[in-house]
């Protein structure tokens, strides 16, 4: 057998059959590799910075841990943890999942700060996220920037449902925290007419049910309130018979009141009544304005009419009262003594006055009047005879 030589190898590789075989082999391998890559789930990427507010500016925070959370109907919890560098920068990768929401959080001075939901589309990743943290204070100012009251009409129970939507604003650079475990970070006085106060929807507001406590006439917020704005949505009921809703309030940039009953009105402060607004196919009269110096918001309700159940009770009561009155009259008539017969002297006097009028020669009477005179005189004469007979028996 001839030995192997470079010249023979070059000749073998240069043959047409061998080149065709190599081409097919390379094509098959590339197809297999491409298919394997496409079967892998797409990788998402999220990146950004963690900064702290300081004297009107932001300062990088690092190194601190940044946690990636996955929230879905089936499961929820942390997926990964990365650390920021000295410039506060971080980056994290995760598998895409359209059935879940991904969030980032960073813990600073015992307070957990969360990002908005991170994009789940690998073609448009969130790579410029900014997580803002802050120092803490138990005296940082909190104000109500906006307030919306939606008051429904009278329901089957006779009460009115109120949705009280507040936008809280922390205009400073520090997160408001409770001074201790007993006192809240912020408190809201409630209307004295409010009953069954609760959070309206935990998915709309930004406070968890464990962070808001209702005691007597106040809502107490024990959660930290970071710089910026947060929404608090309450729901309560105004019992039947209340003609007025008095809401304690403070100076607010914007106030919106929506009343379902057309006759209801805002009496204080002076708000502008605008066009009606549709909410879930229900029409509400809309009032807009500011609180300014007013310390309360007063809403007057129309006089409540009877409910269907109350109307039925009222009708039955009226019927029973009517029957009682009729029965009393009936039995009174049966038990009352008969009226005494006319006295003979009174009947004789009536006949004399009748004769004096109709026997006057100067008088002129028609035939009908003369006929009435004769009939009336005969009636009185008969009554006089009966009275004289009874009078004689009685004496």
TASUL-V181230 format. One record per backbone hydrogen bond with DSSP energy under -1.0 kcal/mol. NH is the residue of the N-H (numbers start at 0). CO is the residue of the C=O. Records with the same first field share a line. If there is no record, write none. Layout:
NH->CO + CO
This chain:
8->4
9->5
10->6
11->7
12->8
13->9
14->11
18->14
19->15
20->16
21->17
22->18
23->19
24->20
25->21
26->22
27->23
28->24
29->25
30->26
31->27
32->28
33->29
34->30
35->31
36->32
37->33
38->34
43->93
45->91
46->125
47->89
48->128
49->87
50->130
51->58
52->132
53->56
56->53
58->51
60->49
65->81
66->104
67->79
68->102
69->76
70->100
71->74
76->69
78->67
79->67
81->65
83->63
84->88
87->84
89->47
91->45
93->43
95->41
99->96
100->70
102->68
104->66
105->112
107->110
110->107
112->105
114->103
117->101
123->120
128->46
130->48
132->50
136->174
142->168
144->166
145->166
146->253
147->164
148->255
149->162
150->257
151->160
154->158
157->154
159->237
161->235
162->149
163->233
164->147
165->231
166->145
167->229
168->142
169->227
174->134
175->224
176->136
184->220
185->220
187->218
189->216
193->190
194->236
197->234
199->232
203->200
204->200
205->230
210->207
212->219
214->217
217->214
218->187
219->212
220->185
221->210
224->175
227->169
229->167
231->165
233->163
234->197
235->161
236->194
237->159
241->238
244->298
246->296
248->294
253->144
254->288
255->146
256->286
257->148
258->284
259->150
263->260
264->299
266->297
267->297
271->287
273->285
276->283
278->281
283->276
284->258
286->256
287->271
288->254
290->251
293->290
296->246
297->267
298->244
299->264
300->242
310->306
311->307
312->308
313->309
314->310
315->311
316->312
317->313
318->314
319->315
320->316
321->317
322->318
323->319
324->320
325->321
326->322
327->323
328->324
329->325
330->326
331->327
332->328
333->329
334->330
335->331
346->342
347->343
348->344
349->345
350->346
351->347
352->348
353->349
354->350
355->351
356->352
357->353
358->354
362->359
369->365
370->366
371->367
372->368
373->369
374->370
375->371
376->372
377->373
378->374
379->375
380->376
381->377
382->378
383->379
384->380
385->381
386->382
387->383
388->384
389->385
390->386
391->387
392->388
393->389
394->390
